[in-house]
Amino acid sequence: MNVEIPPEVRNSAAEFGAGVPYALKVLLGQLADDPDMGRPSGLPGVLTVTIDGEMFEDCPALAIGYIREPDRVEVRYVSLLSSSPPFVEDTEDELRKEHRPAAAAGVVREVADALHRIMCWLQLHAPASYAALRPGASPATLAALEEGLGVRIPVDLKALWLLTAGDDGGDGWGSLPANRALMNLDAVAATYRLKMEDQTNQDVLNAQRSADESVTVWKATWIPVVALGPADSTGGLYLDVATGRMGQWSRYNDAPGEEPDTLSTYLEEAADMLENPALATRDKPGLIGGALVWLSSVDPAREDRWRPWTG
């Protein structure tokens, strides 16, 4: 059985302690002999095993997530045991409701993997930003939100919110590029209601306009996900349930702008920029104290304290 661990996962794991590489080597050997030794993590297709920190010098207790394929095993994440992803309790039920459960399972796995990479980086390098992430929401909370919105929340977005239900901001900055922040669920609901009311008002005016002059500021299938910042909910990004694509929204009813990203590609790019800052294109990560701060939105008053992250 071939056991693989991506270089970025191996390198990130080594920062937990000098004894981690050896502990991983032992575990990978065990997985080669018994690839089914892990238990379900709650994420589709992902199994998890643990490393007892007391068995290896300079190695904390770790959680290792991996996928099992017919001829290989691939490690997807290594994290401190205390920060391992919570079980996504209702994911399997949700996937059974999808027309393409296999495809949906892959998307859920991609979102969970990307978010976990971001969370692990924050825990290691930006503890203030890591501490600002809210705990995951319960399935019951998401069901209530879904009922309140009146639109079904797609499984990839549910997977995100089951892992973390918002970002309160590390020292005032969100953890996503341009220092944007994941919206908490109360803000999601309030913004959705506000934008739907805006569209209702526009529809009254649209009745008197020609088809070419009709104005759309919001659609029922758009769910707000990301805000400009932890304390700035005047704009951000939404996820279109109908297309799976993200777009830009504004409280001032600016024309919505489409984004090429899906939720998974958006999070994956953020994780890539943190792990490989030399290859970052859209933005550059850095630190002010214990908080992650992206270069494009550094407060000029504190720009002299900003230090680029070079890996």
DRENKOL-378016 format. One record per residue (C-alpha): residue number from 1; residue in one letter; x, y, z. Coordinates in nm, 4 decimals. Layout:
{r NUM,"A",{X,Y,Z}}
...
//
This chain:
{r 1,"M",{0.0000,0.0000,0.0000}}
{r 2,"N",{0.1427,0.3376,-0.1047}}
{r 3,"V",{0.1120,0.6029,0.1679}}
{r 4,"E",{0.1518,0.9670,0.0615}}
{r 5,"I",{0.1762,1.2900,0.2581}}
{r 6,"P",{0.1931,1.6194,0.0644}}
{r 7,"P",{0.5090,1.8258,0.1331}}
{r 8,"E",{0.3091,2.1210,0.2635}}
{r 9,"V",{0.1312,1.8978,0.5163}}
{r 10,"R",{0.4595,1.7370,0.6232}}
{r 11,"N",{0.6337,2.0748,0.6592}}
{r 12,"S",{0.3458,2.2285,0.8522}}
{r 13,"A",{0.3283,1.9280,1.0848}}
{r 14,"A",{0.7022,1.9503,1.1617}}
{r 15,"E",{0.6414,2.2880,1.3255}}
{r 16,"F",{0.4485,2.1179,1.6066}}
{r 17,"G",{0.7708,1.9690,1.7433}}
{r 18,"A",{1.1084,1.8189,1.6534}}
{r 19,"G",{0.9805,1.4689,1.7206}}
{r 20,"V",{0.6818,1.4938,1.4838}}
{r 21,"P",{0.8605,1.3761,1.1645}}
{r 22,"Y",{0.9692,1.0523,1.3332}}
{r 23,"A",{0.6234,0.9960,1.4846}}
{r 24,"L",{0.4681,1.0453,1.1418}}
{r 25,"K",{0.7151,0.8017,0.9871}}
{r 26,"V",{0.6078,0.5369,1.2368}}
{r 27,"L",{0.2393,0.6066,1.1760}}
{r 28,"L",{0.2747,0.6010,0.7972}}
{r 29,"G",{0.4365,0.2588,0.8262}}
{r 30,"Q",{0.1399,0.1398,1.0302}}
{r 31,"L",{-0.1031,0.2774,0.7726}}
{r 32,"A",{0.0806,0.0948,0.4957}}
{r 33,"D",{0.0208,-0.2310,0.6826}}
{r 34,"D",{-0.3334,-0.1487,0.7978}}
{r 35,"P",{-0.4905,0.1326,0.5916}}
{r 36,"D",{-0.8280,0.0809,0.7577}}
{r 37,"M",{-0.7022,0.1413,1.1113}}
{r 38,"G",{-0.8633,0.4860,1.1325}}
{r 39,"R",{-1.2179,0.5658,1.2340}}
{r 40,"P",{-1.4665,0.7822,1.0410}}
{r 41,"S",{-1.4057,1.1516,1.1001}}
{r 42,"G",{-1.7563,1.2567,1.0052}}
{r 43,"L",{-1.6254,1.4106,0.6814}}
{r 44,"P",{-1.7054,1.2054,0.3715}}
{r 45,"G",{-1.4246,0.9645,0.2871}}
{r 46,"V",{-1.1885,1.0939,0.5574}}
{r 47,"L",{-1.0604,0.8631,0.8319}}
{r 48,"T",{-0.8736,0.9834,1.1378}}
{r 49,"V",{-0.6064,0.8345,1.3637}}
{r 50,"T",{-0.4207,0.9816,1.6580}}
{r 51,"I",{-0.0626,0.9903,1.7778}}
{r 52,"D",{-0.0106,0.9641,2.1530}}
{r 53,"G",{0.2348,1.2397,2.2370}}
{r 54,"E",{0.3679,1.0492,2.5381}}
{r 55,"M",{0.5065,0.7778,2.3103}}
{r 56,"F",{0.7424,1.0127,2.1222}}
{r 57,"E",{0.9854,1.2702,2.2514}}
{r 58,"D",{0.9061,1.6317,2.1591}}
{r 59,"C",{0.5815,1.5358,1.9876}}
{r 60,"P",{0.2394,1.6532,2.1105}}
{r 61,"A",{-0.0779,1.4490,2.0737}}
{r 62,"L",{-0.1852,1.4742,1.7118}}
{r 63,"A",{-0.4875,1.3991,1.4953}}
{r 64,"I",{-0.4182,1.2808,1.1412}}
{r 65,"G",{-0.6858,1.2799,0.8733}}
{r 66,"Y",{-0.6430,1.0659,0.5626}}
{r 67,"I",{-0.8324,0.9279,0.2674}}
{r 68,"R",{-0.8235,0.5584,0.1805}}
{r 69,"E",{-0.8241,0.4576,-0.1859}}
{r 70,"P",{-0.7852,0.1052,-0.3344}}
{r 71,"D",{-0.4101,0.1343,-0.3906}}
{r 72,"R",{-0.3011,0.4269,-0.1781}}
{r 73,"V",{-0.3492,0.6356,0.1344}}
{r 74,"E",{-0.3124,1.0133,0.1317}}
{r 75,"V",{-0.2739,1.2177,0.4502}}
{r 76,"R",{-0.4870,1.5327,0.4224}}
{r 77,"Y",{-0.4102,1.7085,0.7499}}
{r 78,"V",{-0.2097,1.6858,1.0712}}
{r 79,"S",{-0.3270,1.8911,1.3669}}
{r 80,"L",{-0.2971,1.9147,1.7413}}
{r 81,"L",{-0.5434,1.6689,1.8863}}
{r 82,"S",{-0.7245,1.9451,2.0745}}
{r 83,"S",{-0.7868,2.1312,1.7482}}
{r 84,"S",{-0.8897,1.8429,1.5258}}
{r 85,"P",{-1.2034,1.9092,1.3204}}
{r 86,"P",{-1.5325,1.8397,1.4977}}
{r 87,"F",{-1.7463,1.5648,1.3523}}
{r 88,"V",{-1.9845,1.6834,1.0847}}
{r 89,"E",{-2.2813,1.4994,1.2283}}
{r 90,"D",{-2.5368,1.5537,0.9538}}
{r 91,"T",{-2.3164,1.5464,0.6446}}
{r 92,"E",{-2.4116,1.1954,0.5384}}
{r 93,"D",{-2.7831,1.2719,0.5735}}
{r 94,"E",{-2.7414,1.5833,0.3657}}
{r 95,"L",{-2.5518,1.4019,0.0929}}
{r 96,"R",{-2.8272,1.1446,0.0625}}
{r 97,"K",{-3.0610,1.4301,-0.0274}}
{r 98,"E",{-2.8352,1.5449,-0.3123}}
{r 99,"H",{-2.8902,1.4314,-0.6704}}
{r 100,"R",{-2.5146,1.3679,-0.7010}}
{r 101,"P",{-2.3993,1.2479,-0.3580}}
{r 102,"A",{-2.0517,1.1430,-0.4747}}
{r 103,"A",{-1.9827,1.4835,-0.6274}}
{r 104,"A",{-2.1224,1.6595,-0.3204}}
{r 105,"A",{-1.9033,1.4480,-0.0926}}
{r 106,"G",{-1.5966,1.5586,-0.2859}}
{r 107,"V",{-1.6903,1.9259,-0.2506}}
{r 108,"V",{-1.7496,1.8868,0.1238}}
{r 109,"R",{-1.4094,1.7219,0.1614}}
{r 110,"E",{-1.2406,2.0048,-0.0314}}
{r 111,"V",{-1.4027,2.2742,0.1838}}
{r 112,"A",{-1.3171,2.0937,0.5081}}
{r 113,"D",{-0.9580,2.0299,0.3991}}
{r 114,"A",{-0.8998,2.3917,0.2937}}
{r 115,"L",{-1.0525,2.5367,0.6090}}
{r 116,"H",{-0.8543,2.2999,0.8270}}
{r 117,"R",{-0.5310,2.4075,0.6544}}
{r 118,"I",{-0.6176,2.7693,0.7314}}
{r 119,"M",{-0.7040,2.6899,1.0937}}
{r 120,"C",{-0.3823,2.4942,1.1474}}
{r 121,"W",{-0.1768,2.7821,1.0055}}
{r 122,"L",{-0.3544,3.0304,1.2312}}
{r 123,"Q",{-0.3003,2.8141,1.5366}}
{r 124,"L",{0.0722,2.7933,1.4656}}
{r 125,"H",{0.1465,3.1483,1.3534}}
{r 126,"A",{-0.1438,3.3808,1.4400}}
{r 127,"P",{-0.2956,3.2712,1.7717}}
{r 128,"A",{-0.5027,3.5897,1.8078}}
{r 129,"S",{-0.6706,3.5197,1.4748}}
{r 130,"Y",{-0.7183,3.1530,1.5599}}
{r 131,"A",{-0.8847,3.2430,1.8900}}
{r 132,"A",{-1.1239,3.4754,1.7046}}
{r 133,"L",{-1.2780,3.1891,1.5059}}
{r 134,"R",{-1.6132,3.0882,1.6503}}
{r 135,"P",{-1.6910,2.7236,1.7280}}
{r 136,"G",{-1.8847,2.5295,1.4711}}
{r 137,"A",{-2.2633,2.5515,1.4642}}
{r 138,"S",{-2.4820,2.2561,1.5536}}
{r 139,"P",{-2.6937,2.0810,1.2888}}
{r 140,"A",{-3.0048,2.2079,1.4725}}
{r 141,"T",{-2.8789,2.5674,1.4482}}
{r 142,"L",{-2.8197,2.5312,1.0753}}
{r 143,"A",{-3.1618,2.3759,1.0281}}
{r 144,"A",{-3.3184,2.6774,1.2021}}
{r 145,"L",{-3.1151,2.9164,0.9862}}
{r 146,"E",{-3.2222,2.7308,0.6735}}
{r 147,"E",{-3.5870,2.7582,0.7759}}
{r 148,"G",{-3.5466,3.1276,0.8482}}
{r 149,"L",{-3.3832,3.1990,0.5132}}
{r 150,"G",{-3.6345,2.9901,0.3248}}
{r 151,"V",{-3.3602,2.8554,0.1011}}
{r 152,"R",{-3.1705,2.5313,0.1299}}
{r 153,"I",{-2.8106,2.5697,0.2471}}
{r 154,"P",{-2.5777,2.3661,0.0222}}
{r 155,"V",{-2.3674,2.0962,0.1839}}
{r 156,"D",{-2.0344,2.2711,0.1216}}
{r 157,"L",{-2.1533,2.5785,0.3116}}
{r 158,"K",{-2.2972,2.3583,0.5861}}
{r 159,"A",{-1.9597,2.1851,0.6161}}
{r 160,"L",{-1.7928,2.5248,0.6595}}
{r 161,"W",{-2.0360,2.6390,0.9289}}
{r 162,"L",{-2.0205,2.3070,1.1118}}
{r 163,"L",{-1.6458,2.3666,1.1498}}
{r 164,"T",{-1.6597,2.7366,1.2351}}
{r 165,"A",{-1.9632,2.9648,1.2513}}
{r 166,"G",{-1.7907,3.2985,1.2039}}
{r 167,"D",{-1.4775,3.5054,1.2601}}
{r 168,"D",{-1.4800,3.7768,1.5274}}
{r 169,"G",{-1.1478,3.9131,1.4045}}
{r 170,"G",{-0.7986,3.8864,1.5459}}
{r 171,"D",{-0.7199,4.2361,1.6741}}
{r 172,"G",{-0.9850,4.3660,1.4355}}
{r 173,"W",{-0.8792,4.1835,1.1191}}
{r 174,"G",{-1.0526,3.8945,0.9494}}
{r 175,"S",{-0.8504,3.5902,0.8474}}
{r 176,"L",{-0.9425,3.5800,0.4782}}
{r 177,"P",{-0.7630,3.7722,0.1994}}
{r 178,"A",{-0.8159,4.1494,0.2138}}
{r 179,"N",{-0.8803,4.0910,0.5869}}
{r 180,"R",{-1.2347,3.9807,0.5129}}
{r 181,"A",{-1.4138,3.7757,0.7762}}
{r 182,"L",{-1.6539,3.4839,0.7793}}
{r 183,"M",{-1.9901,3.6232,0.8885}}
{r 184,"N",{-2.1531,3.4877,1.2010}}
{r 185,"L",{-2.4920,3.3264,1.1479}}
{r 186,"D",{-2.6910,3.6127,1.3010}}
{r 187,"A",{-2.5250,3.8508,1.0548}}
{r 188,"V",{-2.5963,3.6101,0.7683}}
{r 189,"A",{-2.9677,3.6043,0.8536}}
{r 190,"A",{-2.9930,3.9805,0.9086}}
{r 191,"T",{-2.8104,4.0646,0.5861}}
{r 192,"Y",{-3.0194,3.8191,0.3855}}
{r 193,"R",{-3.3435,3.9720,0.5161}}
{r 194,"L",{-3.2185,4.3246,0.4454}}
{r 195,"K",{-3.1158,4.2429,0.0891}}
{r 196,"M",{-3.4399,4.0590,0.0158}}
{r 197,"E",{-3.6313,4.3681,0.1348}}
{r 198,"D",{-3.4153,4.5809,-0.0960}}
{r 199,"Q",{-3.5065,4.3562,-0.3879}}
{r 200,"T",{-3.8771,4.3712,-0.2975}}
{r 201,"N",{-3.8567,4.7508,-0.3180}}
{r 202,"Q",{-3.6771,4.7250,-0.6499}}
{r 203,"D",{-3.9436,4.4908,-0.7824}}
{r 204,"V",{-4.2066,4.7584,-0.7171}}
{r 205,"L",{-4.0017,4.9995,-0.9262}}
{r 206,"N",{-3.9218,4.7318,-1.1842}}
{r 207,"A",{-4.2941,4.7033,-1.2579}}
{r 208,"Q",{-4.2686,5.0537,-1.4040}}
{r 209,"R",{-3.9407,4.9943,-1.5864}}
{r 210,"S",{-3.8652,4.8333,-1.9167}}
{r 211,"A",{-3.7009,4.4910,-1.9186}}
{r 212,"D",{-3.3674,4.6513,-2.0088}}
{r 213,"E",{-3.3930,4.8888,-1.7128}}
{r 214,"S",{-3.4933,4.6248,-1.4575}}
{r 215,"V",{-3.2661,4.6244,-1.1498}}
{r 216,"T",{-3.1575,4.3160,-0.9538}}
{r 217,"V",{-2.9743,4.3797,-0.6278}}
{r 218,"W",{-3.0386,4.0398,-0.4709}}
{r 219,"K",{-3.1649,3.6924,-0.5545}}
{r 220,"A",{-3.3294,3.4456,-0.3172}}
{r 221,"T",{-3.0563,3.1918,-0.3969}}
{r 222,"W",{-2.7765,3.4213,-0.2750}}
{r 223,"I",{-2.6517,3.3535,0.0789}}
{r 224,"P",{-2.4091,3.6075,0.2307}}
{r 225,"V",{-2.1000,3.4336,0.3645}}
{r 226,"V",{-1.8093,3.6789,0.3919}}
{r 227,"A",{-1.8054,4.0410,0.5137}}
{r 228,"L",{-1.5527,4.3134,0.4381}}
{r 229,"G",{-1.4325,4.2807,0.7962}}
{r 230,"P",{-1.5359,4.1652,1.1432}}
{r 231,"A",{-1.6909,4.5047,1.2134}}
{r 232,"D",{-1.7774,4.6033,0.8555}}
{r 233,"S",{-2.0886,4.4388,0.7153}}
{r 234,"T",{-2.1465,4.6948,0.4398}}
{r 235,"G",{-2.0345,4.4475,0.1752}}
{r 236,"G",{-1.8702,4.1155,0.1114}}
{r 237,"L",{-1.9177,3.7897,-0.0767}}
{r 238,"Y",{-2.2222,3.5692,-0.1224}}
{r 239,"L",{-2.2595,3.2093,-0.2378}}
{r 240,"D",{-2.5138,3.1474,-0.5118}}
{r 241,"V",{-2.6943,2.8255,-0.4234}}
{r 242,"A",{-2.8092,2.7842,-0.7842}}
{r 243,"T",{-2.4649,2.8004,-0.9462}}
{r 244,"G",{-2.2200,2.7240,-0.6627}}
{r 245,"R",{-2.0310,3.0433,-0.7510}}
{r 246,"M",{-1.9473,3.3363,-0.5273}}
{r 247,"G",{-2.0207,3.7013,-0.5959}}
{r 248,"Q",{-1.9777,4.0458,-0.4444}}
{r 249,"W",{-2.2566,4.2196,-0.2551}}
{r 250,"S",{-2.2941,4.5669,-0.1073}}
{r 251,"R",{-2.5420,4.7173,0.1351}}
{r 252,"Y",{-2.5504,5.0234,-0.0892}}
{r 253,"N",{-2.7053,4.8223,-0.3737}}
{r 254,"D",{-2.4065,4.8509,-0.6008}}
{r 255,"A",{-2.4335,4.6196,-0.8984}}
{r 256,"P",{-2.3428,4.2680,-0.7796}}
{r 257,"G",{-2.0167,4.1373,-0.9188}}
{r 258,"E",{-1.9567,3.7747,-1.0073}}
{r 259,"E",{-1.6479,3.5931,-0.8826}}
{r 260,"P",{-1.4820,3.2962,-1.0546}}
{r 261,"D",{-1.4498,3.1132,-0.7241}}
{r 262,"T",{-1.6536,2.8384,-0.5693}}
{r 263,"L",{-1.6457,2.8206,-0.1903}}
{r 264,"S",{-1.3838,2.5458,-0.2019}}
{r 265,"T",{-1.1533,2.7229,-0.4509}}
{r 266,"Y",{-1.1819,3.0474,-0.2529}}
{r 267,"L",{-1.0728,2.8762,0.0688}}
{r 268,"E",{-0.8084,2.6674,-0.1089}}
{r 269,"E",{-0.6450,2.9786,-0.2542}}
{r 270,"A",{-0.6371,3.1424,0.0891}}
{r 271,"A",{-0.4732,2.8308,0.2345}}
{r 272,"D",{-0.2237,2.8169,-0.0549}}
{r 273,"M",{-0.1213,3.1796,0.0010}}
{r 274,"L",{-0.0600,3.1168,0.3708}}
{r 275,"E",{0.1437,2.8005,0.3108}}
{r 276,"N",{0.3306,2.9305,0.0043}}
{r 277,"P",{0.3466,3.3111,0.0403}}
{r 278,"A",{0.6069,3.3461,-0.2352}}
{r 279,"L",{0.3432,3.2270,-0.4824}}
{r 280,"A",{0.0641,3.4493,-0.3497}}
{r 281,"T",{-0.0936,3.6653,-0.6196}}
{r 282,"R",{-0.4184,3.8219,-0.4993}}
{r 283,"D",{-0.2807,3.9336,-0.1622}}
{r 284,"K",{0.0178,3.8935,0.0685}}
{r 285,"P",{-0.0123,3.7538,0.4227}}
{r 286,"G",{0.1682,3.9079,0.7154}}
{r 287,"L",{0.1524,3.9515,1.0918}}
{r 288,"I",{0.0959,4.2273,1.3407}}
{r 289,"G",{0.1628,4.0771,1.6793}}
{r 290,"G",{-0.0326,3.7540,1.6971}}
{r 291,"A",{-0.2853,3.8440,1.4270}}
{r 292,"L",{-0.2886,3.7593,1.0580}}
{r 293,"V",{-0.3078,4.0780,0.8511}}
{r 294,"W",{-0.3247,4.0822,0.4718}}
{r 295,"L",{-0.1206,4.3521,0.2975}}
{r 296,"S",{-0.3994,4.4917,0.0784}}
{r 297,"S",{-0.5951,4.6190,0.3785}}
{r 298,"V",{-0.3326,4.7125,0.6351}}
{r 299,"D",{-0.4411,5.0033,0.8533}}
{r 300,"P",{-0.2003,5.2891,0.7569}}
{r 301,"A",{-0.1698,5.3827,1.1238}}
{r 302,"R",{-0.0203,5.0411,1.1983}}
{r 303,"E",{0.1564,4.9724,0.8708}}
{r 304,"D",{0.4989,5.0128,1.0338}}
{r 305,"R",{0.4200,4.7151,1.2597}}
{r 306,"W",{0.3226,4.4846,0.9724}}
{r 307,"R",{0.5687,4.2057,0.9010}}
{r 308,"P",{0.5374,3.9970,0.5834}}
{r 309,"W",{0.5011,3.6226,0.6251}}
{r 310,"T",{0.7707,3.4511,0.4186}}
{r 311,"G",{0.7190,3.0922,0.5291}}
//
